[in-house]
Amino acid sequence: MASAENKETASPMARRVAEMARTLRIQRGWTQEQEGKEIGYSAAAISAMETCAQPASDAMLVELNRVLGNGTPIFETARKYMRMERLPEQFQDYALLEEAAISLQLFAANVVHGLFQTEAYARALIGGSFPPLPDQRVEELVQLRMARTALFDRDPLPMIEIIIDEAVLRRVIGSEEIMREQLLHLVECARRRNVTLLVLPLDAGKYGEYAGDRGEMDLLETSAHEHLVYLEPQDESLLISDPVKVSVYARRYAKIRSQALGPRESLDLIKRLAGVTE
């Protein structure tokens, strides 16, 4: 919803988009109403965007690029960074790294990793978080989380391995139906040729060793072959680049992998939990 408060709190990229859009509109000799007709928005929506009372949405940026981009990705590039600015602050720096990673090794100990969530699961999870968020913010975060899944089909394909604690698969989020849909989605993800999915069974620690006790982690390799670790405990974030520390996490991850079920056994377990019989 457009508001005077938005004008004061608008991000630098939102202000830049507003300035570019207004300048290009004036160069075309268009009124706000004329531009609105070209991109499918009201004159009031164009005015709100240009004053930052309501910064441009993803959909509006697509149309602005089509009509005012002059064959350049000017608004498409802005769209990428505005999307990042809408993410939780602690995740913004890592999001850009994740988007461009050539490999990811993920350990999910509490809930399904964001890259692998269905929309319904993400909505139930985000909507049920504490402190509670306004419905509009919940929906915005859900759509941003769904946009991250474009990584799976990026060219070149990143190699992604995920280890999911069995407790995550048994923890119902939202409803039984939402959880079943989520499990089936994991089955489909596991069939991608650039994805390896493993399950850390509940009995992994019965012989006195349990490598997953320190919680979740993301290990990432950049296009420059730098190795990083990302942790996000209790809404805080920690991006680790120190090679010595990264090595410790990599070895811990390898130990978790050694205690996990193999890919076929993992897939069979997920199918059983989803009630799939073959």
C-alpha positions in Angstrom: 0.0 0.0 0.0 1.3 3.4 -1.0 2.2 5.7 2.0 4.1 8.7 3.0 6.2 6.5 5.3 7.4 4.5 2.3 8.8 7.7 0.8 11.0 8.2 3.8 12.2 4.6 4.1 12.5 3.7 0.4 15.8 2.0 -0.5 18.5 3.5 -2.6 17.7 1.2 -5.5 14.0 2.0 -5.3 14.9 5.7 -5.5 17.2 5.1 -8.4 14.5 3.2 -10.3 12.0 6.0 -9.6 14.4 8.6 -11.0 15.3 6.5 -14.1 11.7 5.7 -14.8 10.6 9.4 -14.5 13.5 10.6 -16.7 12.8 8.1 -19.4 9.1 8.8 -19.3 9.7 12.5 -19.7 12.1 11.9 -22.6 9.3 10.0 -24.3 7.0 12.9 -23.8 4.5 10.7 -21.9 2.2 11.7 -19.1 1.9 9.3 -16.2 -1.4 8.2 -17.5 0.1 7.4 -21.0 2.9 5.4 -19.5 0.4 3.5 -17.3 -1.6 2.5 -20.4 1.6 1.2 -22.0 2.6 -1.0 -19.1 -0.9 -1.9 -17.7 -0.9 0.3 -14.6 -3.0 3.3 -13.5 -1.6 6.8 -13.5 -1.8 6.7 -9.7 0.4 3.6 -9.6 3.0 5.3 -11.8 2.9 8.4 -9.6 3.4 6.2 -6.5 6.3 4.5 -8.1 8.0 7.8 -9.1 7.6 9.3 -5.6 8.6 6.0 -3.9 5.2 6.0 -2.1 4.9 2.5 -3.5 8.3 1.2 -5.0 8.1 -0.7 -8.2 7.0 -4.3 -7.9 8.7 -7.2 -9.6 5.9 -7.3 -12.2 6.1 -3.5 -12.8 9.9 -3.7 -13.3 9.4 -6.3 -16.0 7.0 -4.0 -17.9 9.2 -0.9 -17.4 12.1 -2.8 -18.9 9.9 -3.9 -21.9 8.6 -0.4 -22.6 11.5 1.9 -21.4 14.5 -0.3 -21.5 15.5 0.6 -25.1 16.9 -2.9 -25.6 19.0 -2.8 -22.4 18.5 -4.8 -19.2 18.4 -1.6 -17.1 15.2 -2.3 -15.1 15.9 -6.1 -15.2 19.2 -5.5 -13.3 17.4 -3.1 -10.9 14.8 -5.9 -10.4 17.5 -8.2 -9.1 18.8 -5.8 -6.6 15.4 -4.6 -5.4 14.5 -8.2 -4.8 17.6 -8.6 -2.7 16.7 -5.5 -0.7 13.4 -7.0 0.2 15.0 -10.1 1.8 15.7 -10.2 5.5 18.7 -8.1 6.2 20.8 -10.9 7.6 20.3 -12.9 4.3 21.0 -10.3 1.7 24.8 -10.7 1.3 24.5 -14.5 1.1 21.6 -14.4 -1.3 23.9 -13.0 -4.1 26.5 -15.6 -3.4 23.9 -18.4 -3.4 22.5 -17.2 -6.7 25.9 -17.4 -8.4 27.3 -20.5 -6.6 28.8 -23.3 -8.7 28.2 -25.8 -5.9 26.2 -26.0 -2.6 26.4 -28.5 0.2 23.5 -28.1 2.6 22.6 -29.6 5.9 19.0 -29.0 7.1 18.5 -30.0 10.7 15.3 -28.1 11.7 13.1 -27.4 8.6 13.3 -28.1 4.9 16.0 -25.8 3.4 14.5 -22.7 1.7 15.7 -23.8 -1.8 13.7 -27.0 -1.5 10.5 -25.6 0.0 7.1 -25.7 -1.7 5.1 -22.5 -1.7 2.5 -23.8 0.7 5.2 -25.1 3.1 7.1 -21.8 2.9 3.9 -19.8 3.6 3.0 -22.0 6.6 6.5 -21.7 8.0 6.9 -17.9 7.5 3.3 -17.2 8.5 3.8 -19.1 11.7 7.1 -17.5 12.7 7.7 -15.4 15.8 7.3 -12.5 16.1 4.3 -12.6 13.8 4.6 -10.8 10.4 2.0 -8.8 8.6 0.2 -10.8 5.9 1.7 -8.6 3.1 5.2 -9.2 4.4 4.6 -12.9 4.7 3.5 -13.1 1.1 6.4 -11.0 -0.1 8.9 -13.3 1.7 7.2 -16.4 0.2 7.5 -15.1 -3.3 11.1 -14.1 -2.7 11.8 -17.6 -1.4 10.2 -19.1 -4.5 12.3 -16.9 -6.8 15.5 -18.5 -5.3 14.6 -21.8 -6.9 15.6 -20.4 -10.3 19.0 -21.5 -9.2 18.1 -25.1 -10.0 17.8 -24.4 -13.8 20.6 -21.8 -14.1 23.2 -22.1 -16.9 25.7 -23.4 -16.0 23.9 -25.8 -13.6 25.2 -25.7 -10.0 25.9 -29.0 -8.3 23.7 -29.2 -5.2 23.9 -31.7 -2.4 21.5 -31.6 0.6 21.4 -33.7 3.7 18.1 -33.6 5.6 17.7 -34.8 9.1 14.9 -37.3 9.3 13.3 -35.3 12.0 12.7 -32.5 9.4 10.7 -34.9 7.3 8.5 -36.0 10.2 7.9 -32.5 11.5 4.5 -31.4 10.1 4.5 -27.8 9.0 1.1 -26.3 8.2 -0.9 -29.5 7.8 -0.6 -33.1 6.8 -1.5 -32.3 3.2 1.1 -29.5 3.0 3.7 -31.8 4.4 2.9 -34.6 2.0 3.1 -32.2 -0.9 6.5 -31.1 0.5 7.8 -34.6 0.7 6.7 -35.4 -2.9 8.4 -32.2 -4.0 11.6 -33.4 -2.4 11.3 -36.7 -4.4 11.0 -34.6 -7.6 14.0 -32.5 -6.6 16.1 -35.6 -6.0 15.5 -36.7 -9.6 17.3 -33.6 -10.9 20.7 -34.6 -12.4 22.4 -31.7 -10.5 20.9 -32.6 -7.1 21.9 -35.3 -4.6 19.5 -35.7 -1.7 20.5 -37.7 1.5 18.7 -38.3 4.7 20.4 -38.4 8.1 18.4 -41.1 9.9 17.0 -40.7 13.4 19.2 -43.5 14.7 22.4 -41.9 13.4 23.6 -41.3 16.9 22.7 -44.7 18.5 26.4 -45.8 18.5 27.6 -42.7 20.3 28.4 -40.5 17.3 26.2 -37.8 15.9 27.9 -35.3 13.6 24.8 -33.1 13.1 24.5 -31.9 16.7 25.8 -28.4 15.9 22.9 -27.6 13.6 22.4 -26.4 10.1 25.0 -25.1 7.6 25.4 -24.1 4.0 28.8 -24.8 2.3 29.2 -22.8 -0.9 31.8 -22.7 -3.7 31.9 -19.5 -5.7 32.7 -19.1 -9.4 36.2 -18.1 -8.3 36.5 -21.4 -6.4 36.4 -19.7 -3.0 34.8 -21.9 -0.3 32.5 -20.2 2.2 30.2 -21.3 5.0 26.9 -19.6 5.9 25.2 -20.0 9.3 22.0 -18.4 10.4 21.2 -19.0 14.0 18.2 -17.2 15.6 17.8 -14.6 12.8 21.5 -13.7 13.0 23.9 -14.5 10.1 27.5 -15.5 9.9 29.4 -15.8 6.6 32.7 -17.5 7.2 35.6 -17.3 4.7 38.6 -18.1 6.9 40.1 -21.3 5.2 40.9 -22.9 8.5 37.4 -22.5 9.9 35.8 -23.5 6.5 37.9 -26.6 6.6 36.5 -27.6 10.0 32.9 -27.2 8.7 33.7 -29.1 5.5 35.1 -32.0 7.5 32.1 -31.9 9.8 29.8 -31.9 6.8 31.7 -34.9 5.4 31.2 -36.7 8.7 27.4 -36.0 8.6 27.4 -37.4 5.0 29.1 -40.5 6.2 26.3 -41.1 8.7 23.5 -40.5 6.2 21.6 -43.0 4.1 22.5 -43.4 0.5 20.6 -41.6 -2.3 18.3 -44.6 -3.1 17.6 -45.4 0.6 17.0 -41.7 1.3 14.5 -41.5 -1.6 12.7 -44.7 -0.5 12.3 -43.3 3.1 10.9 -40.0 1.8 8.4 -41.9 -0.4 7.3 -44.1 2.6 6.7 -41.0 4.7 4.7 -39.5 1.9 2.6 -42.7 1.7 3.8 -43.6 -1.8 3.7 -47.3 -2.5 5.4 -48.8 -5.6 
